[in-house]
């Protein structure tokens, strides 16, 4: 199996991160690598470095939510 490198943002523990909620709200949190929800957001590319970046990706993420 080919090992593909991900371009998704991979924060360090304690980094402030931003994500899109199920109702298109933008939230922030502090990344915790032991939190399975945070890990899933990273894997899907749904965790962002800034509020502006989250806002810019809101429509894409919301459309992808419909597929999951």
C-alpha positions as CSV (number, residue, x, y, z in Angstrom):
1,X,0.0,0.0,0.0
2,X,1.3,3.4,-1.0
3,X,2.0,5.8,1.9
4,X,0.4,9.1,0.9
5,X,1.4,12.2,2.9
6,X,-1.5,14.3,4.1
7,X,-1.6,18.1,3.5
8,X,-4.0,18.5,6.5
9,X,-3.0,20.8,9.3
10,X,-1.5,18.7,12.2
11,X,-1.5,20.8,15.4
12,X,0.6,20.2,18.5
13,X,-1.1,19.6,21.9
14,X,-2.3,22.9,23.3
15,X,-2.5,24.7,19.9
16,X,-5.6,26.8,19.5
17,X,-7.6,25.2,16.6
18,X,-10.8,26.1,14.8
19,X,-13.5,23.8,13.3
20,X,-17.0,24.0,11.8
21,X,-20.0,22.7,13.7
22,X,-22.9,20.8,12.2
23,X,-24.9,24.0,11.9
24,X,-22.1,25.9,10.2
25,X,-21.0,27.6,13.3
26,X,-17.2,28.2,13.8
27,X,-15.8,27.1,17.1
28,X,-12.3,27.0,18.7
29,X,-10.7,24.7,21.1
30,X,-7.2,23.7,22.2
31,X,-5.9,20.6,20.4
32,X,-5.5,17.4,22.4
33,X,-3.9,14.5,20.6
34,X,-5.7,12.0,23.0
35,X,-9.2,13.4,22.0
36,X,-10.6,11.1,19.3
37,X,-12.8,13.9,18.0
38,X,-9.8,16.1,17.4
39,X,-8.0,13.2,15.7
40,X,-11.0,12.6,13.4
41,X,-11.1,16.3,12.5
42,X,-7.4,16.3,11.6
43,X,-7.8,13.1,9.5
44,X,-10.7,14.7,7.6
45,X,-9.0,18.0,7.1
46,X,-11.6,19.8,9.1
47,X,-9.4,21.4,11.7
48,X,-7.9,24.9,11.0
49,X,-5.2,27.2,12.2
50,X,-7.4,30.3,12.3
51,X,-11.0,31.5,12.3
52,X,-10.5,33.0,8.9
53,X,-9.3,29.7,7.5
54,X,-12.2,27.9,9.0
55,X,-14.7,30.5,7.6
56,X,-13.1,30.2,4.2
57,X,-13.6,26.4,4.3
58,X,-17.1,26.4,5.8
59,X,-19.0,25.5,2.7
60,X,-16.6,22.7,1.7
61,X,-16.7,21.1,5.2
62,X,-20.4,21.4,5.4
63,X,-20.8,19.6,2.0
64,X,-18.4,16.9,3.1
65,X,-20.5,16.4,6.3
66,X,-23.4,15.4,4.1
67,X,-21.2,12.5,2.6
68,X,-20.0,11.1,5.9
